[in-house]
């Protein structure tokens, strides 16, 4: 559990701009535009929402598993995921 917790909650400096630049620069290499927009939207999320979204969407963890890793309640995790999804949808549809 400690390994998983450390994996998801390493101290991160604000690298959003660097990652976004990297994504944009690789866009010409045949990256799906929707995937690019999704990644850009994820980078704009607050760190806790981003972590919860990644664990749920990409790692396909159950809320109970995520609760053990993060120490948050399943209700808080569901709320974070819901807000993240809404922000991503808004980002993708507005651009």
Legacy VTK file of the C-alpha trace (Angstrom):
# vtk DataFile Version 3.0
C-alpha trace
ASCII
DATASET POLYDATA
POINTS 95 float
0.000 0.000 0.000
2.810 2.404 0.849
4.369 1.825 -2.572
1.083 2.622 -4.297
0.519 5.685 -2.137
4.013 6.981 -2.897
3.520 6.273 -6.602
0.432 8.462 -6.779
1.454 11.201 -4.379
5.023 12.058 -5.184
5.717 15.737 -4.676
5.188 17.360 -8.034
6.357 20.765 -9.084
4.128 22.662 -11.446
5.054 20.934 -14.686
1.723 21.485 -16.397
3.089 23.973 -18.917
6.029 21.749 -19.821
3.823 18.695 -20.287
1.321 20.658 -22.333
4.109 21.988 -24.590
5.371 18.439 -25.049
1.890 17.210 -25.950
1.402 20.005 -28.454
4.811 19.401 -30.031
4.017 15.709 -30.542
0.579 16.457 -31.991
1.983 16.472 -35.520
3.287 12.933 -35.084
-0.149 11.397 -35.659
-1.612 11.841 -32.185
-5.381 11.687 -32.076
-6.695 15.239 -31.564
-9.276 14.112 -29.050
-6.626 12.322 -26.990
-4.508 15.468 -27.083
-7.441 17.530 -25.809
-8.118 14.955 -23.108
-4.517 15.094 -21.926
-4.537 18.899 -21.944
-7.765 18.906 -19.923
-6.314 16.449 -17.400
-3.260 18.664 -16.958
-5.500 21.600 -16.059
-7.202 19.714 -13.218
-6.261 20.367 -9.588
-3.735 17.754 -8.446
-6.145 15.756 -6.271
-8.784 15.575 -9.004
-6.102 14.635 -11.528
-4.844 11.806 -9.310
-8.362 10.487 -8.682
-9.246 10.721 -12.379
-6.075 8.869 -13.414
-6.583 6.122 -10.831
-10.200 5.603 -11.864
-10.018 6.146 -15.638
-6.582 4.803 -16.567
-5.765 2.406 -13.724
-9.414 1.297 -13.431
-9.212 1.138 -9.639
-12.375 0.746 -7.604
-13.259 3.523 -5.198
-12.582 1.211 -2.250
-9.044 0.542 -3.517
-8.476 4.243 -4.087
-9.715 4.990 -0.558
-7.095 2.636 0.883
-4.363 4.321 -1.151
-5.376 7.928 -0.555
-7.006 7.798 2.858
-10.029 9.662 1.448
-13.609 8.451 1.774
-15.310 6.859 -1.203
-17.763 9.762 -1.212
-14.936 12.285 -1.506
-13.337 10.236 -4.275
-16.601 10.022 -6.196
-17.071 13.778 -5.854
-13.508 14.440 -7.047
-13.980 12.128 -10.021
-17.339 13.690 -10.906
-15.913 17.228 -10.790
-12.896 16.141 -12.843
-15.104 14.582 -15.519
-17.288 17.703 -15.703
-14.226 19.961 -16.060
-12.766 17.704 -18.762
-16.061 17.658 -20.673
-16.287 21.438 -20.475
-12.684 21.841 -21.678
-13.129 19.471 -24.605
-16.444 20.882 -25.773
-15.474 24.547 -25.384
-12.258 24.423 -27.423
LINES 1 96
95 0 1 2 3 4 5 6 7 8 9 10 11 12 13 14 15 16 17 18 19 20 21 22 23 24 25 26 27 28 29 30 31 32 33 34 35 36 37 38 39 40 41 42 43 44 45 46 47 48 49 50 51 52 53 54 55 56 57 58 59 60 61 62 63 64 65 66 67 68 69 70 71 72 73 74 75 76 77 78 79 80 81 82 83 84 85 86 87 88 89 90 91 92 93 94
